[in-house]
Amino acid sequence: MIVLRQVIGDELRRRRQDQGRTLRDVSGAAAVSLGYLSEVERGQKEASSELLAAICGALEVSLSDVLASVSTQVAEAETEIFLPRLPSLSTV
């Protein structure tokens, strides 16, 4: 099952790490507690749209870019889950 908060958290963490930034740095810039940001990145907390916007602002990335990337990842995961199984060559 796809859990959206985990995909969003993974994307935020990836972008933060790609920038070489710490949780402390981003949490300070976003005005959110370090612990809460950590929980969001680990997919344990569902971030509000306001919080997501603040985190994206701190990362200097647009919310729409983050959500587009998340959407692509979810679509790929859904394809893997729902793609009909092709019959094997031995049963044809």
PDB file with one MODEL, atoms N, CA, C and O in Angstrom:
MODEL        1
ATOM      1  N   MET A   1       0.843  -1.179   0.000  1.00  0.00           N
ATOM      2  CA  MET A   1       0.000   0.000   0.000  1.00  0.00           C
ATOM      3  C   MET A   1       0.891   1.247   0.000  1.00  0.00           C
ATOM      4  O   MET A   1       1.918   1.301   0.677  1.00  0.00           O
ATOM      5  N   ILE A   2       0.471   2.227  -0.767  1.00  0.00           N
ATOM      6  CA  ILE A   2       1.203   3.478  -0.862  1.00  0.00           C
ATOM      7  C   ILE A   2       0.734   4.403   0.270  1.00  0.00           C
ATOM      8  O   ILE A   2      -0.462   4.647   0.427  1.00  0.00           O
ATOM      9  N   VAL A   3       1.673   4.903   1.038  1.00  0.00           N
ATOM     10  CA  VAL A   3       1.356   5.849   2.107  1.00  0.00           C
ATOM     11  C   VAL A   3       1.935   7.196   1.689  1.00  0.00           C
ATOM     12  O   VAL A   3       3.152   7.377   1.658  1.00  0.00           O
ATOM     13  N   LEU A   4       1.057   8.131   1.372  1.00  0.00           N
ATOM     14  CA  LEU A   4       1.466   9.418   0.822  1.00  0.00           C
ATOM     15  C   LEU A   4       2.427  10.157   1.743  1.00  0.00           C
ATOM     16  O   LEU A   4       3.384  10.767   1.266  1.00  0.00           O
ATOM     17  N   ARG A   5       2.193  10.116   3.051  1.00  0.00           N
ATOM     18  CA  ARG A   5       3.072  10.852   3.962  1.00  0.00           C
ATOM     19  C   ARG A   5       4.498  10.314   3.917  1.00  0.00           C
ATOM     20  O   ARG A   5       5.449  11.061   4.145  1.00  0.00           O
ATOM     21  N   GLN A   6       4.655   9.020   3.624  1.00  0.00           N
ATOM     22  CA  GLN A   6       6.003   8.454   3.518  1.00  0.00           C
ATOM     23  C   GLN A   6       6.690   8.908   2.232  1.00  0.00           C
ATOM     24  O   GLN A   6       7.885   9.203   2.231  1.00  0.00           O
ATOM     25  N   VAL A   7       5.937   8.963   1.150  1.00  0.00           N
ATOM     26  CA  VAL A   7       6.520   9.412  -0.122  1.00  0.00           C
ATOM     27  C   VAL A   7       6.922  10.884  -0.019  1.00  0.00           C
ATOM     28  O   VAL A   7       7.994  11.272  -0.484  1.00  0.00           O
ATOM     29  N   ILE A   8       6.065  11.695   0.587  1.00  0.00           N
ATOM     30  CA  ILE A   8       6.383  13.112   0.777  1.00  0.00           C
ATOM     31  C   ILE A   8       7.608  13.262   1.676  1.00  0.00           C
ATOM     32  O   ILE A   8       8.510  14.043   1.372  1.00  0.00           O
ATOM     33  N   GLY A   9       7.644  12.526   2.770  1.00  0.00           N
ATOM     34  CA  GLY A   9       8.783  12.591   3.681  1.00  0.00           C
ATOM     35  C   GLY A   9      10.078  12.188   3.016  1.00  0.00           C
ATOM     36  O   GLY A   9      11.109  12.832   3.206  1.00  0.00           O
ATOM     37  N   ASP A  10      10.028  11.112   2.229  1.00  0.00           N
ATOM     38  CA  ASP A  10      11.223  10.668   1.509  1.00  0.00           C
ATOM     39  C   ASP A  10      11.712  11.742   0.540  1.00  0.00           C
ATOM     40  O   ASP A  10      12.915  11.982   0.427  1.00  0.00           O
ATOM     41  N   GLU A  11      10.781  12.384  -0.154  1.00  0.00           N
ATOM     42  CA  GLU A  11      11.150  13.424  -1.115  1.00  0.00           C
ATOM     43  C   GLU A  11      11.770  14.628  -0.413  1.00  0.00           C
ATOM     44  O   GLU A  11      12.770  15.172  -0.882  1.00  0.00           O
ATOM     45  N   LEU A  12      11.186  15.044   0.699  1.00  0.00           N
ATOM     46  CA  LEU A  12      11.741  16.176   1.437  1.00  0.00           C
ATOM     47  C   LEU A  12      13.137  15.847   1.970  1.00  0.00           C
ATOM     48  O   LEU A  12      14.046  16.674   1.894  1.00  0.00           O
ATOM     49  N   ARG A  13      13.300  14.646   2.503  1.00  0.00           N
ATOM     50  CA  ARG A  13      14.610  14.234   3.015  1.00  0.00           C
ATOM     51  C   ARG A  13      15.640  14.199   1.888  1.00  0.00           C
ATOM     52  O   ARG A  13      16.758  14.687   2.052  1.00  0.00           O
ATOM     53  N   ARG A  14      15.267  13.623   0.748  1.00  0.00           N
ATOM     54  CA  ARG A  14      16.190  13.544  -0.378  1.00  0.00           C
ATOM     55  C   ARG A  14      16.648  14.933  -0.811  1.00  0.00           C
ATOM     56  O   ARG A  14      17.834  15.153  -1.057  1.00  0.00           O
ATOM     57  N   ARG A  15      15.710  15.863  -0.903  1.00  0.00           N
ATOM     58  CA  ARG A  15      16.065  17.216  -1.327  1.00  0.00           C
ATOM     59  C   ARG A  15      16.966  17.905  -0.294  1.00  0.00           C
ATOM     60  O   ARG A  15      17.911  18.603  -0.660  1.00  0.00           O
ATOM     61  N   ARG A  16      16.671  17.706   0.987  1.00  0.00           N
ATOM     62  CA  ARG A  16      17.506  18.302   2.039  1.00  0.00           C
ATOM     63  C   ARG A  16      18.910  17.730   1.979  1.00  0.00           C
ATOM     64  O   ARG A  16      19.889  18.474   2.032  1.00  0.00           O
ATOM     65  N   GLN A  17      19.013  16.420   1.871  1.00  0.00           N
ATOM     66  CA  GLN A  17      20.328  15.787   1.835  1.00  0.00           C
ATOM     67  C   GLN A  17      21.093  16.153   0.564  1.00  0.00           C
ATOM     68  O   GLN A  17      22.313  16.318   0.601  1.00  0.00           O
ATOM     69  N   ASP A  18      20.384  16.280  -0.561  1.00  0.00           N
ATOM     70  CA  ASP A  18      21.038  16.703  -1.804  1.00  0.00           C
ATOM     71  C   ASP A  18      21.675  18.082  -1.654  1.00  0.00           C
ATOM     72  O   ASP A  18      22.673  18.385  -2.308  1.00  0.00           O
ATOM     73  N   GLN A  19      21.096  18.910  -0.794  1.00  0.00           N
ATOM     74  CA  GLN A  19      21.634  20.248  -0.544  1.00  0.00           C
ATOM     75  C   GLN A  19      22.727  20.226   0.526  1.00  0.00           C
ATOM     76  O   GLN A  19      23.357  21.250   0.792  1.00  0.00           O
ATOM     77  N   GLY A  20      22.949  19.075   1.132  1.00  0.00           N
ATOM     78  CA  GLY A  20      23.953  18.960   2.178  1.00  0.00           C
ATOM     79  C   GLY A  20      23.557  19.685   3.458  1.00  0.00           C
ATOM     80  O   GLY A  20      24.413  20.157   4.205  1.00  0.00           O
ATOM     81  N   ARG A  21      22.255  19.768   3.703  1.00  0.00           N
ATOM     82  CA  ARG A  21      21.773  20.516   4.866  1.00  0.00           C
ATOM     83  C   ARG A  21      21.321  19.573   5.964  1.00  0.00           C
ATOM     84  O   ARG A  21      20.945  18.430   5.707  1.00  0.00           O
ATOM     85  N   THR A  22      21.365  20.069   7.190  1.00  0.00           N
ATOM     86  CA  THR A  22      20.966  19.274   8.349  1.00  0.00           C
ATOM     87  C   THR A  22      19.497  19.521   8.679  1.00  0.00           C
ATOM     88  O   THR A  22      18.900  20.508   8.251  1.00  0.00           O
ATOM     89  N   LEU A  23      18.940  18.605   9.443  1.00  0.00           N
ATOM     90  CA  LEU A  23      17.582  18.803   9.952  1.00  0.00           C
ATOM     91  C   LEU A  23      17.499  20.104  10.751  1.00  0.00           C
ATOM     92  O   LEU A  23      16.526  20.849  10.637  1.00  0.00           O
ATOM     93  N   ARG A  24      18.512  20.366  11.547  1.00  0.00           N
ATOM     94  CA  ARG A  24      18.526  21.574  12.386  1.00  0.00           C
ATOM     95  C   ARG A  24      18.465  22.832  11.518  1.00  0.00           C
ATOM     96  O   ARG A  24      17.709  23.758  11.811  1.00  0.00           O
ATOM     97  N   ASP A  25      19.248  22.858  10.471  1.00  0.00           N
ATOM     98  CA  ASP A  25      19.278  24.007   9.568  1.00  0.00           C
ATOM     99  C   ASP A  25      17.906  24.248   8.939  1.00  0.00           C
ATOM    100  O   ASP A  25      17.398  25.369   8.956  1.00  0.00           O
ATOM    101  N   VAL A  26      17.315  23.196   8.387  1.00  0.00           N
ATOM    102  CA  VAL A  26      16.025  23.349   7.698  1.00  0.00           C
ATOM    103  C   VAL A  26      14.908  23.625   8.695  1.00  0.00           C
ATOM    104  O   VAL A  26      14.016  24.425   8.412  1.00  0.00           O
ATOM    105  N   SER A  27      14.940  22.983   9.850  1.00  0.00           N
ATOM    106  CA  SER A  27      13.881  23.221  10.833  1.00  0.00           C
ATOM    107  C   SER A  27      13.907  24.670  11.304  1.00  0.00           C
ATOM    108  O   SER A  27      12.855  25.277  11.500  1.00  0.00           O
ATOM    109  N   GLY A  28      15.105  25.229  11.487  1.00  0.00           N
ATOM    110  CA  GLY A  28      15.219  26.633  11.882  1.00  0.00           C
ATOM    111  C   GLY A  28      14.690  27.566  10.812  1.00  0.00           C
ATOM    112  O   GLY A  28      13.959  28.511  11.108  1.00  0.00           O
ATOM    113  N   ALA A  29      15.057  27.301   9.566  1.00  0.00           N
ATOM    114  CA  ALA A  29      14.608  28.152   8.455  1.00  0.00           C
ATOM    115  C   ALA A  29      13.109  28.042   8.217  1.00  0.00           C
ATOM    116  O   ALA A  29      12.478  29.002   7.774  1.00  0.00           O
ATOM    117  N   ALA A  30      12.535  26.877   8.508  1.00  0.00           N
ATOM    118  CA  ALA A  30      11.098  26.662   8.301  1.00  0.00           C
ATOM    119  C   ALA A  30      10.269  27.033   9.525  1.00  0.00           C
ATOM    120  O   ALA A  30       9.039  27.040   9.466  1.00  0.00           O
ATOM    121  N   ALA A  31      10.943  27.344  10.640  1.00  0.00           N
ATOM    122  CA  ALA A  31      10.272  27.654  11.903  1.00  0.00           C
ATOM    123  C   ALA A  31       9.378  26.502  12.368  1.00  0.00           C
ATOM    124  O   ALA A  31       8.227  26.694  12.759  1.00  0.00           O
ATOM    125  N   VAL A  32       9.956  25.300  12.307  1.00  0.00           N
ATOM    126  CA  VAL A  32       9.272  24.096  12.787  1.00  0.00           C
ATOM    127  C   VAL A  32      10.267  23.343  13.666  1.00  0.00           C
ATOM    128  O   VAL A  32      11.474  23.404  13.431  1.00  0.00           O
ATOM    129  N   SER A  33       9.773  22.644  14.660  1.00  0.00           N
ATOM    130  CA  SER A  33      10.691  21.947  15.556  1.00  0.00           C
ATOM    131  C   SER A  33      11.456  20.864  14.810  1.00  0.00           C
ATOM    132  O   SER A  33      10.943  20.247  13.876  1.00  0.00           O
ATOM    133  N   LEU A  34      12.682  20.649  15.239  1.00  0.00           N
ATOM    134  CA  LEU A  34      13.533  19.636  14.635  1.00  0.00           C
ATOM    135  C   LEU A  34      12.866  18.261  14.718  1.00  0.00           C
ATOM    136  O   LEU A  34      12.871  17.501  13.750  1.00  0.00           O
ATOM    137  N   GLY A  35      12.301  17.957  15.865  1.00  0.00           N
ATOM    138  CA  GLY A  35      11.652  16.661  16.056  1.00  0.00           C
ATOM    139  C   GLY A  35      10.477  16.453  15.122  1.00  0.00           C
ATOM    140  O   GLY A  35      10.284  15.362  14.585  1.00  0.00           O
ATOM    141  N   TYR A  36       9.687  17.511  14.928  1.00  0.00           N
ATOM    142  CA  TYR A  36       8.524  17.386  14.054  1.00  0.00           C
ATOM    143  C   TYR A  36       8.971  17.212  12.606  1.00  0.00           C
ATOM    144  O   TYR A  36       8.409  16.390  11.883  1.00  0.00           O
ATOM    145  N   LEU A  37       9.971  17.974  12.176  1.00  0.00           N
ATOM    146  CA  LEU A  37      10.485  17.828  10.809  1.00  0.00           C
ATOM    147  C   LEU A  37      11.019  16.416  10.607  1.00  0.00           C
ATOM    148  O   LEU A  37      10.799  15.816   9.555  1.00  0.00           O
ATOM    149  N   SER A  38      11.708  15.889  11.587  1.00  0.00           N
ATOM    150  CA  SER A  38      12.223  14.530  11.497  1.00  0.00           C
ATOM    151  C   SER A  38      11.079  13.529  11.324  1.00  0.00           C
ATOM    152  O   SER A  38      11.180  12.603  10.520  1.00  0.00           O
ATOM    153  N   GLU A  39       9.997  13.713  12.074  1.00  0.00           N
ATOM    154  CA  GLU A  39       8.847  12.817  11.956  1.00  0.00           C
ATOM    155  C   GLU A  39       8.182  12.935  10.589  1.00  0.00           C
ATOM    156  O   GLU A  39       7.724  11.935  10.036  1.00  0.00           O
ATOM    157  N   VAL A  40       8.125  14.139  10.043  1.00  0.00           N
ATOM    158  CA  VAL A  40       7.567  14.337   8.702  1.00  0.00           C
ATOM    159  C   VAL A  40       8.436  13.603   7.687  1.00  0.00           C
ATOM    160  O   VAL A  40       7.915  12.890   6.830  1.00  0.00           O
ATOM    161  N   GLU A  41       9.742  13.768   7.772  1.00  0.00           N
ATOM    162  CA  GLU A  41      10.649  13.109   6.832  1.00  0.00           C
ATOM    163  C   GLU A  41      10.578  11.592   6.932  1.00  0.00           C
ATOM    164  O   GLU A  41      10.759  10.899   5.930  1.00  0.00           O
ATOM    165  N   ARG A  42      10.318  11.074   8.109  1.00  0.00           N
ATOM    166  CA  ARG A  42      10.217   9.622   8.289  1.00  0.00           C
ATOM    167  C   ARG A  42       8.825   9.092   7.980  1.00  0.00           C
ATOM    168  O   ARG A  42       8.577   7.892   8.092  1.00  0.00           O
ATOM    169  N   GLY A  43       7.912   9.986   7.590  1.00  0.00           N
ATOM    170  CA  GLY A  43       6.565   9.560   7.238  1.00  0.00           C
ATOM    171  C   GLY A  43       5.699   9.218   8.429  1.00  0.00           C
ATOM    172  O   GLY A  43       4.696   8.518   8.292  1.00  0.00           O
ATOM    173  N   GLN A  44       6.080   9.708   9.597  1.00  0.00           N
ATOM    174  CA  GLN A  44       5.313   9.418  10.811  1.00  0.00           C
ATOM    175  C   GLN A  44       4.256  10.473  11.097  1.00  0.00           C
ATOM    176  O   GLN A  44       3.297  10.213  11.823  1.00  0.00           O
ATOM    177  N   LYS A  45       4.428  11.658  10.532  1.00  0.00           N
ATOM    178  CA  LYS A  45       3.463  12.741  10.720  1.00  0.00           C
ATOM    179  C   LYS A  45       2.971  13.212   9.370  1.00  0.00           C
ATOM    180  O   LYS A  45       3.740  13.289   8.412  1.00  0.00           O
ATOM    181  N   GLU A  46       1.690  13.528   9.292  1.00  0.00           N
ATOM    182  CA  GLU A  46       1.067  14.071   8.091  1.00  0.00           C
ATOM    183  C   GLU A  46       1.202  15.590   8.168  1.00  0.00           C
ATOM    184  O   GLU A  46       0.588  16.227   9.024  1.00  0.00           O
ATOM    185  N   ALA A  47       1.992  16.161   7.287  1.00  0.00           N
ATOM    186  CA  ALA A  47       2.241  17.604   7.312  1.00  0.00           C
ATOM    187  C   ALA A  47       1.067  18.362   6.693  1.00  0.00           C
ATOM    188  O   ALA A  47       0.498  17.934   5.688  1.00  0.00           O
ATOM    189  N   SER A  48       0.715  19.485   7.303  1.00  0.00           N
ATOM    190  CA  SER A  48      -0.317  20.358   6.727  1.00  0.00           C
ATOM    191  C   SER A  48       0.250  21.053   5.494  1.00  0.00           C
ATOM    192  O   SER A  48       1.462  21.069   5.278  1.00  0.00           O
ATOM    193  N   SER A  49      -0.636  21.625   4.694  1.00  0.00           N
ATOM    194  CA  SER A  49      -0.175  22.355   3.508  1.00  0.00           C
ATOM    195  C   SER A  49       0.687  23.544   3.913  1.00  0.00           C
ATOM    196  O   SER A  49       1.642  23.880   3.212  1.00  0.00           O
ATOM    197  N   GLU A  50       0.366  24.183   5.030  1.00  0.00           N
ATOM    198  CA  GLU A  50       1.164  25.308   5.503  1.00  0.00           C
ATOM    199  C   GLU A  50       2.567  24.864   5.899  1.00  0.00           C
ATOM    200  O   GLU A  50       3.551  25.536   5.591  1.00  0.00           O
ATOM    201  N   LEU A  51       2.650  23.731   6.579  1.00  0.00           N
ATOM    202  CA  LEU A  51       3.949  23.214   6.991  1.00  0.00           C
ATOM    203  C   LEU A  51       4.771  22.789   5.778  1.00  0.00           C
ATOM    204  O   LEU A  51       5.969  23.064   5.710  1.00  0.00           O
ATOM    205  N   LEU A  52       4.129  22.119   4.820  1.00  0.00           N
ATOM    206  CA  LEU A  52       4.844  21.734   3.603  1.00  0.00           C
ATOM    207  C   LEU A  52       5.389  22.957   2.878  1.00  0.00           C
ATOM    208  O   LEU A  52       6.522  22.953   2.398  1.00  0.00           O
ATOM    209  N   ALA A  53       4.573  24.004   2.803  1.00  0.00           N
ATOM    210  CA  ALA A  53       5.019  25.242   2.151  1.00  0.00           C
ATOM    211  C   ALA A  53       6.209  25.841   2.895  1.00  0.00           C
ATOM    212  O   ALA A  53       7.146  26.331   2.264  1.00  0.00           O
ATOM    213  N   ALA A  54       6.186  25.809   4.212  1.00  0.00           N
ATOM    214  CA  ALA A  54       7.293  26.356   5.007  1.00  0.00           C
ATOM    215  C   ALA A  54       8.571  25.543   4.797  1.00  0.00           C
ATOM    216  O   ALA A  54       9.656  26.110   4.668  1.00  0.00           O
ATOM    217  N   ILE A  55       8.444  24.237   4.763  1.00  0.00           N
ATOM    218  CA  ILE A  55       9.613  23.381   4.552  1.00  0.00           C
ATOM    219  C   ILE A  55      10.177  23.604   3.149  1.00  0.00           C
ATOM    220  O   ILE A  55      11.390  23.717   2.973  1.00  0.00           O
ATOM    221  N   CYS A  56       9.298  23.666   2.159  1.00  0.00           N
ATOM    222  CA  CYS A  56       9.750  23.919   0.787  1.00  0.00           C
ATOM    223  C   CYS A  56      10.434  25.284   0.690  1.00  0.00           C
ATOM    224  O   CYS A  56      11.448  25.431   0.008  1.00  0.00           O
ATOM    225  N   GLY A  57       9.875  26.270   1.372  1.00  0.00           N
ATOM    226  CA  GLY A  57      10.499  27.587   1.384  1.00  0.00           C
ATOM    227  C   GLY A  57      11.881  27.538   1.987  1.00  0.00           C
ATOM    228  O   GLY A  57      12.810  28.167   1.480  1.00  0.00           O
ATOM    229  N   ALA A  58      12.025  26.792   3.070  1.00  0.00           N
ATOM    230  CA  ALA A  58      13.336  26.657   3.721  1.00  0.00           C
ATOM    231  C   ALA A  58      14.330  25.937   2.811  1.00  0.00           C
ATOM    232  O   ALA A  58      15.529  26.213   2.839  1.00  0.00           O
ATOM    233  N   LEU A  59      13.811  25.011   2.006  1.00  0.00           N
ATOM    234  CA  LEU A  59      14.663  24.273   1.072  1.00  0.00           C
ATOM    235  C   LEU A  59      14.873  25.032  -0.241  1.00  0.00           C
ATOM    236  O   LEU A  59      15.651  24.613  -1.098  1.00  0.00           O
ATOM    237  N   GLU A  60      14.171  26.141  -0.379  1.00  0.00           N
ATOM    238  CA  GLU A  60      14.228  26.962  -1.591  1.00  0.00           C
ATOM    239  C   GLU A  60      13.848  26.159  -2.833  1.00  0.00           C
ATOM    240  O   GLU A  60      14.487  26.263  -3.880  1.00  0.00           O
ATOM    241  N   VAL A  61      12.792  25.357  -2.690  1.00  0.00           N
ATOM    242  CA  VAL A  61      12.197  24.616  -3.804  1.00  0.00           C
ATOM    243  C   VAL A  61      10.707  24.923  -3.801  1.00  0.00           C
ATOM    244  O   VAL A  61      10.132  25.225  -2.755  1.00  0.00           O
ATOM    245  N   SER A  62      10.094  24.848  -4.952  1.00  0.00           N
ATOM    246  CA  SER A  62       8.668  25.145  -4.992  1.00  0.00           C
ATOM    247  C   SER A  62       7.867  23.943  -4.510  1.00  0.00           C
ATOM    248  O   SER A  62       8.244  22.792  -4.734  1.00  0.00           O
ATOM    249  N   LEU A  63       6.772  24.231  -3.853  1.00  0.00           N
ATOM    250  CA  LEU A  63       5.864  23.184  -3.401  1.00  0.00           C
ATOM    251  C   LEU A  63       5.381  22.376  -4.605  1.00  0.00           C
ATOM    252  O   LEU A  63       5.263  21.153  -4.532  1.00  0.00           O
ATOM    253  N   SER A  64       5.104  23.062  -5.705  1.00  0.00           N
ATOM    254  CA  SER A  64       4.602  22.355  -6.895  1.00  0.00           C
ATOM    255  C   SER A  64       5.640  21.366  -7.427  1.00  0.00           C
ATOM    256  O   SER A  64       5.265  20.293  -7.900  1.00  0.00           O
ATOM    257  N   ASP A  65       6.930  21.693  -7.364  1.00  0.00           N
ATOM    258  CA  ASP A  65       7.975  20.754  -7.808  1.00  0.00           C
ATOM    259  C   ASP A  65       8.016  19.521  -6.916  1.00  0.00           C
ATOM    260  O   ASP A  65       8.132  18.394  -7.399  1.00  0.00           O
ATOM    261  N   VAL A  66       7.922  19.743  -5.625  1.00  0.00           N
ATOM    262  CA  VAL A  66       7.925  18.614  -4.686  1.00  0.00           C
ATOM    263  C   VAL A  66       6.704  17.736  -4.923  1.00  0.00           C
ATOM    264  O   VAL A  66       6.821  16.513  -4.989  1.00  0.00           O
ATOM    265  N   LEU A  67       5.541  18.352  -5.052  1.00  0.00           N
ATOM    266  CA  LEU A  67       4.319  17.573  -5.256  1.00  0.00           C
ATOM    267  C   LEU A  67       4.317  16.871  -6.601  1.00  0.00           C
ATOM    268  O   LEU A  67       3.795  15.761  -6.708  1.00  0.00           O
ATOM    269  N   ALA A  68       4.890  17.490  -7.639  1.00  0.00           N
ATOM    270  CA  ALA A  68       4.984  16.836  -8.945  1.00  0.00           C
ATOM    271  C   ALA A  68       5.858  15.589  -8.855  1.00  0.00           C
ATOM    272  O   ALA A  68       5.521  14.546  -9.416  1.00  0.00           O
ATOM    273  N   SER A  69       6.975  15.700  -8.151  1.00  0.00           N
ATOM    274  CA  SER A  69       7.858  14.552  -7.974  1.00  0.00           C
ATOM    275  C   SER A  69       7.155  13.449  -7.183  1.00  0.00           C
ATOM    276  O   SER A  69       7.256  12.271  -7.524  1.00  0.00           O
ATOM    277  N   VAL A  70       6.449  13.836  -6.138  1.00  0.00           N
ATOM    278  CA  VAL A  70       5.696  12.866  -5.329  1.00  0.00           C
ATOM    279  C   VAL A  70       4.630  12.193  -6.190  1.00  0.00           C
ATOM    280  O   VAL A  70       4.442  10.979  -6.111  1.00  0.00           O
ATOM    281  N   SER A  71       3.937  12.973  -7.006  1.00  0.00           N
ATOM    282  CA  SER A  71       2.905  12.432  -7.878  1.00  0.00           C
ATOM    283  C   SER A  71       3.474  11.397  -8.844  1.00  0.00           C
ATOM    284  O   SER A  71       2.869  10.349  -9.067  1.00  0.00           O
ATOM    285  N   THR A  72       4.626  11.693  -9.411  1.00  0.00           N
ATOM    286  CA  THR A  72       5.286  10.757 -10.326  1.00  0.00           C
ATOM    287  C   THR A  72       5.650   9.466  -9.607  1.00  0.00           C
ATOM    288  O   THR A  72       5.447   8.375 -10.139  1.00  0.00           O
ATOM    289  N   GLN A  73       6.187   9.591  -8.402  1.00  0.00           N
ATOM    290  CA  GLN A  73       6.567   8.402  -7.629  1.00  0.00           C
ATOM    291  C   GLN A  73       5.350   7.549  -7.281  1.00  0.00           C
ATOM    292  O   GLN A  73       5.407   6.321  -7.347  1.00  0.00           O
ATOM    293  N   VAL A  74       4.256   8.201  -6.913  1.00  0.00           N
ATOM    294  CA  VAL A  74       3.024   7.476  -6.582  1.00  0.00           C
ATOM    295  C   VAL A  74       2.487   6.777  -7.829  1.00  0.00           C
ATOM    296  O   VAL A  74       2.076   5.618  -7.759  1.00  0.00           O
ATOM    297  N   ALA A  75       2.488   7.466  -8.964  1.00  0.00           N
ATOM    298  CA  ALA A  75       2.004   6.868 -10.211  1.00  0.00           C
ATOM    299  C   ALA A  75       2.834   5.637 -10.579  1.00  0.00           C
ATOM    300  O   ALA A  75       2.287   4.619 -11.003  1.00  0.00           O
ATOM    301  N   GLU A  76       4.157   5.734 -10.416  1.00  0.00           N
ATOM    302  CA  GLU A  76       5.016   4.588 -10.708  1.00  0.00           C
ATOM    303  C   GLU A  76       4.724   3.424  -9.768  1.00  0.00           C
ATOM    304  O   GLU A  76       4.694   2.272 -10.199  1.00  0.00           O
ATOM    305  N   ALA A  77       4.512   3.713  -8.511  1.00  0.00           N
ATOM    306  CA  ALA A  77       4.200   2.665  -7.536  1.00  0.00           C
ATOM    307  C   ALA A  77       2.852   2.025  -7.850  1.00  0.00           C
ATOM    308  O   ALA A  77       2.696   0.810  -7.733  1.00  0.00           O
ATOM    309  N   GLU A  78       1.888   2.834  -8.245  1.00  0.00           N
ATOM    310  CA  GLU A  78       0.571   2.294  -8.601  1.00  0.00           C
ATOM    311  C   GLU A  78       0.665   1.391  -9.824  1.00  0.00           C
ATOM    312  O   GLU A  78      -0.012   0.365  -9.893  1.00  0.00           O
ATOM    313  N   THR A  79       1.485   1.759 -10.770  1.00  0.00           N
ATOM    314  CA  THR A  79       1.666   0.938 -11.966  1.00  0.00           C
ATOM    315  C   THR A  79       2.212  -0.425 -11.585  1.00  0.00           C
ATOM    316  O   THR A  79       1.766  -1.449 -12.103  1.00  0.00           O
ATOM    317  N   GLU A  80       3.172  -0.436 -10.685  1.00  0.00           N
ATOM    318  CA  GLU A  80       3.746  -1.698 -10.237  1.00  0.00           C
ATOM    319  C   GLU A  80       2.721  -2.548  -9.497  1.00  0.00           C
ATOM    320  O   GLU A  80       2.705  -3.772  -9.629  1.00  0.00           O
ATOM    321  N   ILE A  81       1.875  -1.898  -8.725  1.00  0.00           N
ATOM    322  CA  ILE A  81       0.876  -2.622  -7.931  1.00  0.00           C
ATOM    323  C   ILE A  81      -0.261  -3.129  -8.802  1.00  0.00           C
ATOM    324  O   ILE A  81      -0.696  -4.271  -8.656  1.00  0.00           O
ATOM    325  N   PHE A  82      -0.746  -2.286  -9.705  1.00  0.00           N
ATOM    326  CA  PHE A  82      -1.958  -2.592 -10.444  1.00  0.00           C
ATOM    327  C   PHE A  82      -1.727  -3.119 -11.854  1.00  0.00           C
ATOM    328  O   PHE A  82      -2.682  -3.485 -12.538  1.00  0.00           O
ATOM    329  N   LEU A  83      -0.485  -3.162 -12.294  1.00  0.00           N
ATOM    330  CA  LEU A  83      -0.196  -3.664 -13.630  1.00  0.00           C
ATOM    331  C   LEU A  83      -0.625  -5.118 -13.703  1.00  0.00           C
ATOM    332  O   LEU A  83      -0.173  -5.941 -12.908  1.00  0.00           O
ATOM    333  N   PRO A  84      -1.503  -5.442 -14.660  1.00  0.00           N
ATOM    334  CA  PRO A  84      -1.948  -6.843 -14.759  1.00  0.00           C
ATOM    335  C   PRO A  84      -0.751  -7.761 -15.029  1.00  0.00           C
ATOM    336  O   PRO A  84       0.154  -7.424 -15.791  1.00  0.00           O
ATOM    337  N   ARG A  85      -0.775  -8.874 -14.411  1.00  0.00           N
ATOM    338  CA  ARG A  85       0.306  -9.846 -14.596  1.00  0.00           C
ATOM    339  C   ARG A  85       0.162 -10.469 -15.985  1.00  0.00           C
ATOM    340  O   ARG A  85      -0.904 -10.961 -16.353  1.00  0.00           O
ATOM    341  N   LEU A  86       1.247 -10.436 -16.739  1.00  0.00           N
ATOM    342  CA  LEU A  86       1.247 -11.060 -18.052  1.00  0.00           C
ATOM    343  C   LEU A  86       1.454 -12.556 -17.872  1.00  0.00           C
ATOM    344  O   LEU A  86       2.200 -12.979 -16.989  1.00  0.00           O
ATOM    345  N   PRO A  87       0.804 -13.354 -18.697  1.00  0.00           N
ATOM    346  CA  PRO A  87       1.019 -14.799 -18.541  1.00  0.00           C
ATOM    347  C   PRO A  87       2.454 -15.159 -18.888  1.00  0.00           C
ATOM    348  O   PRO A  87       3.059 -14.566 -19.781  1.00  0.00           O
ATOM    349  N   SER A  88       2.976 -16.115 -18.186  1.00  0.00           N
ATOM    350  CA  SER A  88       4.339 -16.529 -18.469  1.00  0.00           C
ATOM    351  C   SER A  88       4.351 -17.287 -19.787  1.00  0.00           C
ATOM    352  O   SER A  88       3.325 -17.802 -20.232  1.00  0.00           O
ATOM    353  N   LEU A  89       5.513 -17.349 -20.397  1.00  0.00           N
ATOM    354  CA  LEU A  89       5.645 -18.015 -21.681  1.00  0.00           C
ATOM    355  C   LEU A  89       5.342 -19.510 -21.571  1.00  0.00           C
ATOM    356  O   LEU A  89       4.911 -20.118 -22.550  1.00  0.00           O
ATOM    357  N   SER A  90       5.552 -20.099 -20.429  1.00  0.00           N
ATOM    358  CA  SER A  90       5.318 -21.533 -20.273  1.00  0.00           C
ATOM    359  C   SER A  90       3.836 -21.873 -20.268  1.00  0.00           C
ATOM    360  O   SER A  90       3.482 -23.030 -20.496  1.00  0.00           O
ATOM    361  N   THR A  91       2.950 -20.901 -20.014  1.00  0.00           N
ATOM    362  CA  THR A  91       1.511 -21.165 -20.001  1.00  0.00           C
ATOM    363  C   THR A  91       0.843 -20.762 -21.295  1.00  0.00           C
ATOM    364  O   THR A  91      -0.363 -20.951 -21.456  1.00  0.00           O
ATOM    365  N   VAL A  92       1.620 -20.200 -22.236  1.00  0.00           N
ATOM    366  CA  VAL A  92       1.039 -19.754 -23.505  1.00  0.00           C
ATOM    367  C   VAL A  92       1.056 -20.856 -24.504  1.00  0.00           C
ATOM    368  O   VAL A  92       0.608 -20.670 -25.635  1.00  0.00           O
TER     369      VAL A  92
ENDMDL
END
